[in-house]
Structures are given as C-alpha cells and as structure tokens.
Amino acid sequence: MQTNFERVRMMLDQLCPQFGLNGQQLATALATLSAGYGSLAKGTNLIDYSSAATQAAYVYKYVPAHADLIYRELQASRERVRHVFEQPVVNLLCVGGGPGTELLGVLKFKERLPAGGGQLRCRIWDRNAPWEAVIAAAAATAPAQIGVTANFDTFDWQFAGEWDAAAAVGDTDVLTLSYTLSEVWRFNGNGAVSANLNRIICALKPGAVLVYSDNSGQAFDPHFEANLLNRDDLTLLNRTDHTHMLVGSDEQMSDVADYRTWMGSGYGTMCKLTGQATCAAFIKVDA
C-alpha cells in the first residue's frame, strides 16, 4: 500500500517531464507560493496557480502533508465512516481540490479498509481549470482494486448568484474541504463565500461525510466554527487541532529527496511537514 509521499513521487515523475520542467523552475515557483501564503489573511489577490511550475511545486511541497491530514482525520473517525467508503461506488466531491490532495488522502484511507476495493467517482471543483493534468496524475496512482474516475468543473467561492446545489451535490457521499476556505474568507465581504458553503452543506444527503482541514488561528478558526461547527445539520465526529507535526510516522520525505536535490536542497525546497492546522470530520444529519 502506498503512502502519500510515494504517490506524490509517482505524480511528479509523470508531471515534470510532461510539463517540461527543470529544478530551477520548481524552486522559483516554491518561493512564490510561500510568499503568497504568508499574506492569506490580509492579501488582496488570489494566488495564481495557472502555471505548470506552480502546480508541480504545490504537489511537491504541500500535497503530502495536506493529504495525510485528510487520511488521519478519516482514521480518527474510522468506525463511524467506514461503511460509506466500503460501498461499491463512492461519490467524492472535492471543493477546491485541484491539486489532488483529497483524492490521495481518500485513496490511502480506502485501500486500508478490509473492503477497500470498488469504484471512486471523484468530482473536482476548483477555480483553476489547468489543474486537470494534475488530477489525472493523482488518479493514476490508485491501486488496482480501486477504479477511479475524476472529472473537473470550474467553481468560484466568490460567485454571488444563485445555482442549483441540490442537483450538483445531492448524490455526494463524501465532501472534502482541504485548504480552500482559508484562501477566500478575506473576500467574504458580500457574504458570497458563506452563502455558497451553506448551499453545498444544505444539499448534502443525510449520512454524507464531510472532512475539513485548513490553516488554524484567529484568522481562520472563527469562520470554521461559525460556518461548520455550529450547524444543526452536521454532527461532529472528530476534531483535531494540530500544533506541530502534520504527517504520520509512516510518511517519509526521503521518497521525494531527489526532487529536492534537483531544486538545490535549500531550506525553501523542504516539503511541508509541520505547521498549525484545524481538521474535523462530520456526518450530515437532518436539521
């Protein structure tokens, strides 16, 4: 069974030649990403993920840890959610899931269940349509016993109009929100982000699983608590407040060490292993 670092290595082995990237391009993109994340709570611009170098750099640095947060939150709620993941067909909706983070975390969880086979129908909603190549690379890492289909649709948290959430979300078995809301809460002045999140959750069917993981702290946790934790139609299964290590002991950065060497092995080319994060798993119930 593969770890997240091993799957990320498989993705990079496919993406870097496909995109024609070199180590210096990746290192430069990593520096740009780090600078952008430093101003998430107060910046005025959304981070630009449109370039191939930025996408590959994100996969290298952030996807292993972020995917493991999804996996570990599911593991903490294992006995309450396993019946959903052991269905012959599981419908997974990843909102803001362009980098493939949630797909990797779910694959790691699902293949470790006794009945870990079946079909995983994954829908990715993200603002950046160019993520499609990355999603295909993530899906290609699935084990033989799990058939994965992955489809991409454009979605913007800031969209202020009405849309049919019931038709779009109603068949979802598992909804994931991984490091997407922290990028957009600062643009919620007109309430569009909260309204779209509410539409999505209201449209979930009873019994659906929701997994949240994101930055923690005063700029982000109050939004999580007001918009998710305090809802009458979500039952909290588990909440984990990470204050340091973000990956489990089975995850080894050495699996991508030669990519770090390729980029120059400076401090800025370290994969994300530590930090502060808030994670939670919920079950949708009738309000």
Backbone bond lengths (Angstrom), bond angles and torsions (degrees), N, CA, C in turn:
res aa  C-N    CA-C-N  psi(-1)  N-CA   C-N-CA  omega(-1)  CA-C   N-CA-C  phi
1 M - - - 1.462 - - 1.531 109.97 -
2 Q 1.311 115.57 137.99 1.456 121.47 -173.73 1.532 111.86 -84.97
3 T 1.325 116.06 147.34 1.457 121.59 169.24 1.530 108.75 -90.59
4 N 1.315 115.78 172.57 1.461 119.07 178.92 1.530 111.82 -67.62
5 F 1.323 117.74 -38.28 1.457 119.41 177.03 1.527 111.16 -62.95
6 E 1.318 116.46 -39.04 1.466 119.26 178.24 1.527 111.24 -65.25
7 R 1.323 116.62 -39.80 1.465 119.21 178.52 1.535 110.90 -68.71
8 V 1.324 116.96 -38.35 1.462 119.68 177.32 1.526 110.03 -63.16
9 R 1.316 116.75 -38.91 1.470 119.39 175.79 1.531 110.65 -59.36
10 M 1.306 116.93 -43.97 1.464 120.80 177.71 1.530 110.81 -60.65
11 M 1.320 116.75 -40.57 1.465 120.39 178.98 1.523 111.11 -64.71
12 L 1.324 117.31 -46.65 1.462 120.92 -178.69 1.526 111.25 -64.78
13 D 1.326 116.84 -37.72 1.457 120.03 178.00 1.522 111.40 -61.37
14 Q 1.319 116.28 -27.00 1.465 120.41 176.93 1.525 111.82 -88.02
15 L 1.335 116.55 -43.52 1.460 120.06 -170.61 1.526 113.66 -75.49
16 C 1.323 117.75 -42.06 1.471 118.92 -174.63 1.531 112.28 -62.14
17 P 1.336 120.10 -46.34 1.466 118.49 174.03 1.533 112.62 -65.29
18 Q 1.326 115.54 -39.11 1.467 119.11 -179.57 1.518 111.59 -61.15
19 F 1.350 116.24 -40.34 1.461 121.26 -179.38 1.531 112.89 -86.21
20 G 1.340 117.69 -8.04 1.454 120.45 -178.35 1.517 113.39 67.13
21 L 1.333 117.93 39.90 1.460 122.18 -173.59 1.514 111.74 -94.10
22 N 1.348 115.35 151.97 1.458 120.96 170.77 1.532 109.27 -117.91
23 G 1.334 115.85 171.14 1.446 120.50 -175.60 1.510 113.95 -62.04
24 Q 1.338 117.60 -37.30 1.456 119.98 -179.50 1.522 111.53 -65.49
25 Q 1.313 117.21 -36.88 1.471 119.94 177.71 1.527 110.74 -63.96
26 L 1.320 116.71 -40.63 1.454 119.61 178.34 1.528 111.34 -65.76
27 A 1.334 116.45 -43.68 1.460 119.98 -179.20 1.523 111.36 -62.40
28 T 1.311 117.43 -40.83 1.467 121.61 178.58 1.522 110.82 -64.90
29 A 1.327 116.65 -41.39 1.471 120.62 179.27 1.520 110.80 -65.81
30 L 1.330 117.89 -36.79 1.463 120.77 177.65 1.523 111.19 -61.83
31 A 1.331 116.33 -42.61 1.462 120.05 179.80 1.517 110.93 -63.63
32 T 1.313 117.44 -39.72 1.459 121.40 179.30 1.526 111.03 -66.01
33 L 1.331 116.75 -42.16 1.458 120.37 178.28 1.527 111.18 -62.42
34 S 1.320 116.88 -45.81 1.463 120.06 -179.17 1.515 111.36 -59.66
35 A 1.327 116.61 -40.28 1.463 119.91 178.97 1.523 110.78 -65.27
36 G 1.337 116.98 -39.71 1.463 120.56 179.70 1.506 112.77 -65.44
37 Y 1.338 117.48 -39.74 1.455 120.34 -178.73 1.519 112.37 -71.29
38 G 1.316 116.32 -20.74 1.450 119.21 178.68 1.512 114.05 -67.92
39 S 1.343 117.17 -15.75 1.463 120.74 -178.60 1.526 112.58 -122.11
40 L 1.344 116.80 28.25 1.467 119.80 -177.14 1.519 112.97 -57.66
41 A 1.322 117.35 -41.40 1.460 119.74 -173.13 1.521 113.20 -77.03
42 K 1.338 118.60 -18.36 1.460 119.97 -173.64 1.517 114.34 -132.90
43 G 1.322 117.88 -5.99 1.454 120.01 -177.86 1.516 112.66 -67.40
44 T 1.305 115.67 163.53 1.460 120.78 -177.55 1.523 112.56 -107.82
45 N 1.326 118.11 -6.45 1.457 120.82 -177.74 1.524 110.52 -122.32
46 L 1.321 115.63 143.94 1.451 120.30 171.94 1.525 109.13 -73.36
47 I 1.319 116.38 148.68 1.458 120.93 178.30 1.524 109.15 -69.67
48 D 1.320 116.01 136.27 1.459 122.07 -177.46 1.525 109.64 -91.59
49 Y 1.330 116.25 112.65 1.453 121.44 -179.99 1.535 112.28 -104.37
50 S 1.314 117.70 15.25 1.459 119.85 -168.68 1.521 114.12 -73.30
51 S 1.332 118.99 -23.72 1.465 119.07 -176.10 1.522 110.54 -82.99
52 A 1.325 115.53 149.89 1.457 121.29 178.44 1.519 111.33 -61.84
53 A 1.334 117.58 -38.03 1.464 120.48 -179.82 1.523 111.14 -64.03
54 T 1.325 116.93 -41.19 1.463 120.63 178.93 1.520 110.76 -64.12
55 Q 1.320 117.30 -41.72 1.461 120.16 -179.97 1.525 111.64 -64.31
56 A 1.319 117.15 -45.98 1.468 120.36 179.40 1.525 110.55 -65.68
57 A 1.332 116.83 -38.70 1.459 120.43 178.76 1.522 110.96 -63.45
58 Y 1.333 117.06 -41.07 1.467 120.52 177.86 1.523 110.10 -62.67
59 V 1.326 116.38 -45.66 1.465 119.87 179.69 1.520 110.25 -57.14
60 Y 1.319 117.42 -45.45 1.460 121.53 -178.73 1.522 111.94 -63.39
61 K 1.321 116.97 -50.51 1.466 119.71 -169.19 1.518 114.05 -83.71
62 Y 1.332 117.79 -40.41 1.463 120.23 -168.01 1.522 115.01 -108.21
63 V 1.321 118.36 -30.40 1.462 119.55 -172.43 1.534 112.97 -63.54
64 P 1.350 121.05 -40.29 1.474 117.57 -178.59 1.524 113.35 -58.01
65 A 1.331 117.58 -48.92 1.465 120.19 -178.79 1.519 111.64 -68.84
66 H 1.330 117.51 -44.09 1.455 120.13 -177.72 1.529 111.07 -65.93
67 A 1.325 117.38 -37.62 1.468 120.17 176.54 1.520 110.68 -65.64
68 D 1.327 116.99 -36.81 1.461 118.77 -179.05 1.520 112.08 -71.16
69 L 1.326 117.54 -27.95 1.463 119.62 173.58 1.528 110.55 -63.48
70 I 1.327 117.15 -41.80 1.470 120.71 175.66 1.527 110.02 -60.82
71 Y 1.318 116.33 -49.33 1.467 121.26 -179.32 1.525 111.54 -58.91
72 R 1.312 117.24 -47.41 1.459 120.80 -175.66 1.525 111.52 -68.71
73 E 1.330 117.85 -32.39 1.459 119.60 176.97 1.528 110.40 -69.54
74 L 1.321 116.62 -37.92 1.457 119.68 175.13 1.530 111.03 -66.73
75 Q 1.311 117.13 -39.25 1.456 120.36 177.91 1.528 111.19 -62.50
76 A 1.322 116.98 -38.41 1.472 120.73 179.51 1.520 111.38 -65.71
77 S 1.332 117.71 -24.52 1.469 122.50 -179.75 1.531 111.28 -111.41
78 R 1.298 116.99 20.07 1.466 123.68 -168.31 1.524 113.16 -49.77
79 E 1.315 118.23 -51.20 1.464 119.89 -173.64 1.526 112.55 -71.28
80 R 1.319 117.19 -18.13 1.467 120.29 178.54 1.526 112.59 -90.59
81 V 1.336 117.32 -18.09 1.471 119.34 -173.44 1.520 113.39 -120.08
82 R 1.316 118.79 -11.71 1.460 120.17 -171.75 1.522 112.67 -60.51
83 H 1.348 117.33 -32.85 1.469 119.14 -179.46 1.519 111.70 -62.53
84 V 1.323 116.72 -29.78 1.468 120.24 177.58 1.525 110.21 -69.59
85 F 1.323 116.86 -42.92 1.467 121.39 -176.42 1.519 112.71 -78.91
86 E 1.331 117.58 -16.00 1.464 120.55 179.26 1.526 112.59 -93.88
87 Q 1.327 117.17 6.60 1.462 120.05 172.54 1.535 109.57 -65.02
88 P 1.331 117.38 153.16 1.477 119.10 178.29 1.528 112.70 -59.39
89 V 1.340 116.23 -33.88 1.464 121.44 177.63 1.521 108.22 -130.39
90 V 1.325 117.11 126.84 1.457 122.44 178.42 1.521 108.48 -117.01
91 N 1.327 116.08 124.56 1.457 121.82 178.18 1.527 109.28 -95.65
92 L 1.324 115.82 112.13 1.462 123.37 -176.03 1.521 109.53 -109.03
93 L 1.331 116.85 127.43 1.456 122.40 176.03 1.525 108.63 -116.34
94 C 1.328 116.22 119.55 1.470 122.44 -179.20 1.523 107.67 -111.72
95 V 1.320 116.10 103.82 1.467 120.07 -179.10 1.524 108.16 -88.54
96 G 1.323 116.14 120.37 1.453 121.42 -171.62 1.514 111.45 79.01
97 G 1.329 117.63 26.07 1.462 121.76 -170.54 1.506 115.91 -98.39
98 G 1.322 118.41 25.72 1.452 121.37 -176.59 1.517 116.65 -53.33
99 P 1.330 119.35 -41.16 1.469 119.30 -177.14 1.526 115.37 -72.61
100 G 1.342 118.80 -6.88 1.452 120.93 179.59 1.513 114.58 86.78
101 T 1.328 117.02 6.90 1.466 122.09 -177.82 1.522 112.47 -52.46
102 E 1.318 115.93 -55.46 1.457 121.15 -173.66 1.520 111.40 -66.75
103 L 1.321 116.96 -36.96 1.456 120.32 178.71 1.521 110.38 -60.66
104 L 1.332 117.94 -42.71 1.452 120.59 179.25 1.528 111.29 -66.84
105 G 1.338 117.36 -42.37 1.456 120.05 178.83 1.511 112.62 -62.70
106 V 1.326 116.73 -40.04 1.463 121.23 179.24 1.526 110.64 -69.73
107 L 1.324 117.50 -39.75 1.461 119.82 177.48 1.528 110.97 -61.37
108 K 1.317 116.98 -42.66 1.467 119.93 179.24 1.529 110.47 -61.74
109 F 1.323 117.11 -40.46 1.464 120.58 179.23 1.522 111.49 -70.13
110 K 1.306 116.79 -48.09 1.462 121.13 -172.07 1.529 111.47 -66.29
111 E 1.325 118.12 -40.33 1.463 118.30 -176.68 1.527 112.28 -72.95
112 R 1.333 118.01 -11.42 1.459 121.56 177.37 1.522 113.16 -94.68
113 L 1.327 117.02 1.31 1.454 120.89 174.67 1.529 109.73 -84.00
114 P 1.349 118.42 150.86 1.460 119.99 178.46 1.524 112.56 -55.87
115 A 1.334 116.56 -41.07 1.462 120.86 175.46 1.527 107.46 -104.69
116 G 1.311 116.02 69.45 1.456 121.40 -169.70 1.510 115.72 -93.94
117 G 1.324 117.87 8.24 1.454 120.25 179.79 1.517 111.85 -92.28
118 G 1.332 115.39 -162.31 1.454 120.52 177.52 1.512 113.01 104.96
119 Q 1.316 114.71 -166.92 1.456 122.18 -176.36 1.528 110.73 -107.12
120 L 1.322 116.12 135.73 1.457 122.78 175.87 1.522 107.48 -118.02
121 R 1.318 114.90 107.39 1.462 120.66 178.96 1.528 108.33 -96.22
122 C 1.311 115.06 106.91 1.459 121.12 -172.00 1.520 110.24 -106.47
123 R 1.329 115.36 127.36 1.464 121.00 172.64 1.521 108.23 -112.78
124 I 1.316 115.06 130.73 1.460 121.85 -178.92 1.521 108.27 -110.10
125 W 1.321 115.50 122.20 1.463 120.47 172.06 1.523 108.33 -108.71
126 D 1.300 116.78 124.65 1.453 119.90 -179.28 1.523 108.94 -155.83
127 R 1.304 115.10 158.18 1.460 121.08 -179.03 1.528 112.00 -77.48
128 N 1.324 116.91 -19.77 1.461 121.28 -173.40 1.517 111.37 -109.80
129 A 1.322 117.07 97.65 1.461 121.39 -179.24 1.528 113.92 -57.95
130 P 1.339 121.62 -29.91 1.474 119.47 -179.58 1.521 115.39 -63.00
131 W 1.345 119.43 -4.70 1.465 121.15 177.19 1.526 112.35 -67.88
132 E 1.309 118.47 -6.79 1.469 120.26 -172.02 1.524 113.00 -56.97
133 A 1.327 118.71 -38.80 1.468 120.85 179.04 1.522 110.85 -65.50
134 V 1.332 116.92 -36.47 1.459 121.19 179.56 1.529 110.28 -68.04
135 I 1.326 116.53 -41.84 1.469 120.33 178.16 1.519 110.75 -61.79
136 A 1.325 117.27 -41.33 1.466 120.50 178.62 1.528 110.28 -62.27
137 A 1.343 116.85 -39.27 1.464 120.24 178.81 1.517 110.96 -66.85
138 A 1.338 117.32 -39.05 1.467 120.73 177.59 1.523 110.92 -64.27
139 A 1.318 117.21 -44.96 1.462 121.30 -179.50 1.524 111.39 -62.54
140 A 1.333 116.50 -31.89 1.468 120.59 -178.51 1.517 112.74 -69.53
141 T 1.339 118.05 -11.81 1.467 120.86 179.08 1.524 112.67 -87.61
142 A 1.317 118.01 -0.35 1.468 120.84 -177.55 1.523 110.75 -64.41
143 P 1.331 117.87 143.90 1.468 120.08 175.74 1.519 111.12 -68.57
144 A 1.311 116.07 162.34 1.467 120.74 -172.98 1.516 112.77 -60.11
145 Q 1.332 117.59 -31.10 1.465 120.12 -175.54 1.524 113.36 -80.40
146 I 1.337 117.82 -6.02 1.462 121.30 178.74 1.514 108.86 -117.15
147 G 1.311 115.32 114.57 1.462 120.00 176.05 1.515 110.00 -87.30
148 V 1.324 117.30 124.01 1.461 122.15 -175.75 1.520 110.43 -114.82
149 T 1.323 115.16 129.36 1.463 120.66 165.16 1.522 106.64 -116.94
150 A 1.323 116.51 137.34 1.463 121.19 -177.29 1.523 109.24 -132.43
151 N 1.316 115.81 122.57 1.456 122.10 -179.88 1.521 109.63 -121.42
152 F 1.319 115.88 144.23 1.459 122.00 -174.55 1.527 110.08 -113.57
153 D 1.335 115.91 134.90 1.461 121.97 172.43 1.526 109.01 -133.59
154 T 1.315 116.34 143.18 1.457 121.18 178.17 1.526 110.14 -74.48
155 F 1.321 116.03 133.51 1.465 121.68 179.20 1.516 108.65 -144.48
156 D 1.332 116.24 135.22 1.459 121.83 -179.50 1.526 108.47 -124.27
157 W 1.327 117.08 116.33 1.454 121.15 179.14 1.522 112.42 -56.65
158 Q 1.331 117.76 -26.09 1.458 121.11 -175.34 1.526 113.23 -86.65
159 F 1.325 117.98 -0.66 1.458 120.35 179.88 1.528 110.21 -61.02
160 A 1.308 116.72 126.06 1.469 120.85 -171.39 1.526 113.79 -99.94
161 G 1.327 118.68 1.18 1.456 120.59 -178.16 1.524 113.24 -91.39
162 E 1.314 115.69 179.69 1.459 121.93 177.25 1.528 110.21 -87.56
163 W 1.323 116.96 148.03 1.462 121.54 175.08 1.517 109.06 -152.99
164 D 1.333 115.97 158.74 1.459 122.08 -172.38 1.516 110.05 -84.64
165 A 1.318 116.76 86.74 1.459 121.03 -178.09 1.522 111.66 -67.40
166 A 1.329 117.36 -34.77 1.462 119.85 -178.54 1.524 111.08 -60.08
167 A 1.324 116.68 -43.44 1.458 120.46 179.66 1.526 111.48 -68.54
168 A 1.340 116.54 -34.26 1.453 120.93 -175.12 1.522 113.62 -83.14
169 V 1.321 117.14 -28.09 1.462 121.10 -169.44 1.523 112.68 -117.55
170 G 1.315 118.60 -17.36 1.462 122.47 -166.40 1.507 116.55 -57.10
171 D 1.333 119.23 -28.12 1.459 120.13 -178.18 1.523 112.83 -94.95
172 T 1.307 117.85 7.73 1.460 122.09 -176.23 1.527 111.75 -69.99
173 D 1.333 116.29 130.08 1.461 121.90 174.16 1.523 111.51 -92.83
174 V 1.325 116.29 -35.60 1.461 122.07 -177.54 1.522 108.69 -136.86
175 L 1.318 116.51 125.37 1.462 123.17 175.83 1.517 108.35 -112.55
176 T 1.327 116.80 132.58 1.459 120.37 177.72 1.523 110.14 -122.05
177 L 1.328 114.57 141.46 1.464 123.47 175.99 1.524 106.68 -129.87
178 S 1.313 117.37 95.28 1.455 121.75 -175.21 1.524 110.05 -116.14
179 Y 1.309 116.61 111.46 1.466 122.76 174.12 1.529 111.71 49.73
180 T 1.310 116.10 41.96 1.465 120.73 175.90 1.526 111.16 -112.03
181 L 1.336 117.08 -43.13 1.467 119.34 -175.08 1.530 112.41 -70.67
182 S 1.323 117.67 -30.37 1.467 118.50 -180.00 1.529 111.75 -64.53
183 E 1.322 117.00 -21.59 1.461 119.65 178.67 1.525 112.57 -81.51
184 V 1.316 117.67 -15.99 1.473 118.38 -171.86 1.529 114.87 -122.54
185 W 1.342 119.20 -8.98 1.463 118.48 -179.46 1.524 111.71 -57.21
186 R 1.314 117.61 -32.19 1.471 120.19 -178.60 1.524 112.07 -67.63
187 F 1.342 117.61 -12.84 1.460 121.74 179.31 1.527 111.75 -105.23
188 N 1.327 116.81 20.44 1.460 121.15 -175.39 1.529 112.40 -93.70
189 G 1.307 117.32 22.17 1.463 119.78 -177.62 1.510 113.89 -59.70
190 N 1.336 117.16 -34.36 1.463 120.12 178.43 1.529 112.33 -92.70
191 G 1.333 117.00 3.54 1.458 121.30 177.68 1.508 115.38 80.90
192 A 1.336 118.21 5.26 1.462 120.47 -175.01 1.525 112.16 -65.81
193 V 1.322 117.57 -39.54 1.466 120.12 -179.14 1.525 110.23 -63.22
194 S 1.326 116.83 -48.97 1.471 120.62 178.33 1.521 111.29 -61.10
195 A 1.334 116.66 -40.63 1.465 120.12 -178.47 1.525 111.06 -64.80
196 N 1.332 117.25 -42.42 1.460 119.77 179.69 1.519 111.58 -68.23
197 L 1.320 117.47 -38.63 1.459 120.04 176.06 1.526 110.55 -62.87
198 N 1.313 116.94 -42.25 1.461 120.68 178.66 1.526 111.29 -62.98
199 R 1.327 117.32 -41.97 1.469 120.37 178.20 1.529 110.73 -59.06
200 I 1.313 116.05 -44.52 1.457 120.23 -177.43 1.521 110.51 -64.01
201 I 1.323 117.31 -47.59 1.464 119.99 -177.28 1.522 111.09 -67.50
202 C 1.318 117.38 -40.61 1.465 120.22 178.29 1.523 111.58 -60.66
203 A 1.325 116.68 -32.39 1.461 120.83 -176.84 1.522 113.10 -81.49
204 L 1.323 118.22 -12.14 1.458 119.93 178.22 1.528 110.60 -65.20
205 K 1.306 116.14 144.38 1.455 119.93 177.41 1.525 110.04 -80.79
206 P 1.332 118.00 150.46 1.464 120.33 175.14 1.525 110.59 -55.54
207 G 1.315 116.14 136.58 1.457 121.35 -178.14 1.509 114.21 96.48
208 A 1.332 117.11 -12.76 1.465 119.74 177.77 1.524 109.64 -68.13
209 V 1.326 115.47 148.43 1.464 122.76 179.58 1.521 108.81 -99.52
210 L 1.318 116.73 135.69 1.465 122.52 174.55 1.525 108.04 -119.56
211 V 1.328 116.52 128.35 1.463 121.59 177.75 1.527 108.36 -120.03
212 Y 1.326 115.13 125.48 1.466 122.72 -178.58 1.519 109.24 -117.34
213 S 1.327 117.05 136.12 1.464 120.84 169.89 1.514 107.96 -149.45
214 D 1.348 116.01 138.10 1.463 118.44 -175.99 1.527 109.52 -170.11
215 N 1.327 114.72 178.21 1.448 120.64 174.26 1.528 110.15 -59.23
216 S 1.320 115.79 148.64 1.455 120.84 175.58 1.521 110.05 -108.82
217 G 1.314 116.25 176.49 1.458 121.43 179.55 1.513 111.97 114.99
218 Q 1.318 116.21 174.21 1.458 121.86 -173.96 1.520 113.99 -66.72
219 A 1.314 117.93 -19.88 1.462 119.64 178.04 1.523 112.27 -80.42
220 F 1.348 116.93 -15.66 1.459 119.46 -171.59 1.530 113.98 -127.30
221 D 1.335 119.01 -42.25 1.464 121.02 -175.41 1.530 114.01 -60.03
222 P 1.329 120.17 -38.54 1.471 118.15 177.79 1.523 112.96 -59.66
223 H 1.317 118.00 -35.48 1.472 120.82 176.36 1.529 110.33 -65.83
224 F 1.330 116.00 -44.04 1.461 120.44 177.79 1.531 110.86 -59.12
225 E 1.309 116.21 -45.04 1.461 119.85 -176.06 1.526 111.57 -69.15
226 A 1.329 116.54 -40.95 1.467 119.71 -178.22 1.520 112.14 -72.12
227 N 1.329 117.59 -38.38 1.459 121.38 -171.83 1.523 114.68 -96.53
228 L 1.329 117.55 -14.44 1.456 120.70 -179.88 1.528 112.11 -128.74
229 L 1.316 116.84 -54.63 1.458 120.24 -172.38 1.521 113.04 -66.07
230 N 1.304 117.67 -30.30 1.461 120.72 -175.11 1.526 114.11 -96.58
231 R 1.311 117.20 14.41 1.468 120.17 -179.99 1.531 110.95 -83.03
232 D 1.329 115.96 143.97 1.456 121.43 177.52 1.523 112.59 -78.28
233 D 1.338 117.41 -18.58 1.464 119.89 -176.47 1.524 112.86 -100.03
234 L 1.333 117.69 11.65 1.464 122.16 174.05 1.520 109.27 -125.53
235 T 1.317 116.24 126.99 1.458 121.34 174.27 1.518 108.96 -99.79
236 L 1.321 116.31 121.96 1.454 121.04 -179.63 1.530 109.90 -72.97
237 L 1.324 116.18 125.14 1.460 121.13 175.39 1.519 111.63 -93.71
238 N 1.318 115.80 -38.61 1.461 119.70 -178.18 1.524 109.02 -162.72
239 R 1.320 115.81 143.58 1.458 121.83 171.54 1.516 108.35 -131.28
240 T 1.309 116.10 133.75 1.454 121.67 178.41 1.521 108.88 -126.20
241 D 1.307 116.34 127.20 1.457 122.05 176.30 1.530 108.11 -106.59
242 H 1.310 115.81 101.97 1.458 121.06 -178.52 1.526 109.21 -83.15
243 T 1.314 116.11 132.10 1.457 120.89 -179.65 1.529 112.93 -116.09
244 H 1.323 117.96 -5.54 1.470 119.67 178.43 1.529 110.90 -150.69
245 M 1.336 117.48 -91.32 1.459 120.38 -173.25 1.527 111.15 -73.33
246 L 1.346 116.04 133.06 1.458 121.55 -175.92 1.522 112.98 -107.99
247 V 1.322 118.45 -6.34 1.468 120.88 -178.84 1.519 109.65 -121.64
248 G 1.323 115.14 154.06 1.450 120.35 178.00 1.522 112.11 -78.19
249 S 1.337 116.19 168.49 1.460 121.20 -175.53 1.518 113.13 -68.70
250 D 1.338 117.55 -16.89 1.461 119.85 178.61 1.523 112.64 -81.12
251 E 1.328 117.77 -11.35 1.462 121.44 -178.49 1.536 110.03 -89.44
252 Q 1.334 116.29 129.82 1.456 121.50 -175.68 1.526 110.58 -126.14
253 M 1.339 116.75 117.27 1.458 121.05 178.86 1.528 111.97 -63.98
254 S 1.325 116.53 -19.07 1.459 119.64 179.06 1.529 112.32 -59.83
255 D 1.336 116.83 -20.01 1.467 119.76 178.88 1.520 112.39 -65.85
256 V 1.329 117.99 -19.87 1.468 120.89 177.53 1.532 110.90 -120.36
257 A 1.337 116.97 20.11 1.463 120.80 -174.03 1.520 112.59 -61.13
258 D 1.323 117.98 -35.32 1.465 118.24 -178.02 1.521 111.85 -69.97
259 Y 1.350 117.67 -23.59 1.460 119.23 173.82 1.525 110.30 -70.45
260 R 1.321 116.49 -35.83 1.460 118.68 176.34 1.535 110.25 -65.67
261 T 1.306 117.18 -43.19 1.464 120.93 176.23 1.524 110.65 -59.11
262 W 1.306 115.77 -40.18 1.472 122.45 179.53 1.527 111.08 -60.00
263 M 1.328 116.26 -32.24 1.466 120.94 -178.68 1.532 112.99 -90.68
264 G 1.327 118.12 -7.52 1.452 119.29 177.33 1.510 115.41 114.64
265 S 1.340 118.21 -6.16 1.470 123.76 173.50 1.517 115.01 60.90
266 G 1.323 119.17 21.26 1.458 120.72 174.63 1.514 111.64 -74.08
267 Y 1.337 115.65 171.81 1.466 119.85 -179.50 1.529 111.19 -58.33
268 G 1.307 117.08 -36.98 1.460 120.68 -177.93 1.508 114.37 -68.64
269 T 1.335 117.25 -10.31 1.465 119.83 179.53 1.532 111.93 -100.82
270 M 1.313 117.52 12.19 1.468 121.29 172.63 1.525 109.72 -71.41
271 C 1.329 116.67 140.19 1.460 119.85 170.07 1.526 109.13 -69.59
272 K 1.318 116.05 153.10 1.455 120.51 176.46 1.522 109.30 -71.31
273 L 1.321 116.30 120.87 1.459 121.76 178.15 1.521 112.07 -121.74
274 T 1.310 116.71 -28.16 1.462 121.32 -175.74 1.523 109.96 -125.55
275 G 1.306 115.55 165.78 1.456 120.92 178.56 1.519 110.14 155.22
276 Q 1.316 114.96 -168.81 1.457 121.46 177.57 1.527 108.30 -119.60
277 A 1.319 115.75 129.56 1.456 120.32 -176.65 1.511 110.58 -146.86
278 T 1.331 115.50 148.28 1.457 122.61 172.39 1.518 108.29 -111.45
279 C 1.322 116.41 127.47 1.454 121.59 -179.30 1.525 109.54 -131.12
280 A 1.314 116.10 149.78 1.465 119.72 -179.56 1.522 109.97 -157.77
281 A 1.325 115.38 152.82 1.456 122.47 173.50 1.523 108.36 -124.64
282 F 1.333 115.55 138.27 1.464 122.68 -177.95 1.527 109.85 -131.17
283 I 1.330 114.64 160.31 1.464 122.46 166.54 1.535 107.14 -117.18
284 K 1.329 115.98 135.88 1.457 120.25 176.61 1.530 108.94 -77.41
285 V 1.324 115.45 134.48 1.473 121.88 178.22 1.525 108.16 -130.76
286 D 1.318 115.76 166.55 1.460 120.01 173.06 1.518 109.28 -69.88
287 A 1.320 116.72 132.00 1.470 120.54 -179.31 1.511 110.32 -69.54
